Every structure is written in C-alpha cells, then in structure tokens.
Amino acid sequence: MTAIFRIDRFAVPADALPAFLDQLQRIDRLLATLPGCVQHRVLTQAEGEFNVLTLVEWESEAAMAAARGVVQRRYAEDGFDPPTFMRWLGVRPDFGLFAPARETASTVAAA
C-alpha cells in the first residue's frame, strides 16, 4: 500500500477565520476516528495569501475513498455544503492530492 496525502490550502479573510477554523476542527475530529487516517493537522500562518492549510495522511487510496463517503454522509446529515460555506465566507481553496516522492539514484546524488 502507498500512503496518500490530502493537502488543502485556503485563503481565508481575517473576519471569517474563526467560523472557518471552527468547521475545520469539526471535520478534523471526525477524521481522527476513521480507519486508515495516519495523521491529520490544521495549520495556520500569520502571513501569506493562503493562511490555512490542512494535511491528512491516509494509509491508502482505498482508506481515503472510504473516509470520503463517511464525510459526505455526515455533511448530508448536517445539511452542510462546503462550497456554499466557503463562498459565503469568501474563502478561496486550493485542493491537492500528493504521494511520497520516490528517491532515485540521480536525485540522491544531486542532494
């Protein structure tokens, strides 16, 4: 199995930061309970356009896919629509999936 990382960056207006972080903490608590979640973090920085970052490491793509289903069901139960919520707050997201980089002889020699 190969780990997969979901790394999302958000440009959050200062006045929207408390409400946005509150919602991220809710989902972070749910992720902590899901099988295959290796680590999860919500990070902020004082400067820069993208001032909030979330990082979730999944043990596999299958674990991430299963978790996505759980999260989507929770959102449906709660009547929560993330894109609408972010538009309402003026948050600009940048979503990404990453895999561990593989070292090769040429990258190790260059280091």
N, C-alpha and C positions, 0 to 999 in steps of 0.2 A: 504494500500500500504506500502511496505517496501523499504526504501532507499537502494541504492546500490552505492558502491564506486569503481571507477576505479582508481587504484594507480599503476603507472608505474615508474620504476626506470631505469636510463640509466647511463652506464659507458661511459663517453664522453672524448676523448682525448682533451687536452688543446687547441690545434690548431684548432680543429673542433667545439669548444664550440660556437663561435659567429654565425656560419651558422646554427648550430643545434637549438640554442635558438631563432634565427630569425624565423625558421619554426614553432617551438612550439608556439611562440607568435601569428603567423597567425592562427593556429588552435584554440588557446585559445580565440581569438576574435570571431571566428565563434561559438564556444561552448556557449559563453555568450549570443548569440541571440536565442538559441534553447530552445523550451519548455521543462520543466522538469529538466533543469540544475539548481541545487540549489547553488552550488559553484564550482569554478574551480581555480586552482592555479598551477603555475610553480615555483618550488623551486630549489635552488642550494645550494651546500655546498662546502667549500674550500678544505676539506679533505675527504678522503674515496674513495673507489673504485667506488661506484655509486654516482656521483656528481650532478645529475639532477633528480628531482622527479616531476611527475605531479599527481595531485589529482583532480578528478572530482566527485562530488556527484550528483547522479541522484535521482529524487523522486521515480522512479520505474524502474524495468527491461524493461517495455514497452517504457518508455521515452528514456532509453539508446539505445534500439534497433532502435527506430525511428531516433535518432540522428546519430547512426552508418550509416544508409542509406544516410542521408544528407551529412555526411563527406565523404563517399565513392564516392558519385556523384561529390562532389567538387574536390576530388583527380583526378577522371577520367577527369573532365573538364579541370583541370590544367595540366594533363599529369604527375601527381606526383605519384611515387611509394615509399611508406615509407620504405619497407625492402631494396630496392636498395639504397635509400638515406642513410640509416643508415650504410649499408655495405661500401659504398663509403667513409663515414666519419670515419669508424672504431668504430662506436657506438655499444655497447652491451646492448640490452634491457632486462628487466625483467618485464613482464606484470602481473597484478593481479586484480581480482575482489574480493571485500570484502563486507560483510554485517555487520550491527551493531551486536555486541556481546550481547547476551541475558543474563541478570543477573538472577541467581538462588539463592535460599536461601543459598546454600553451598558456592557460590562464594562471596556473600555479607558477610557472616560470616567469611570467610577467609581473608577478606581485612582489 
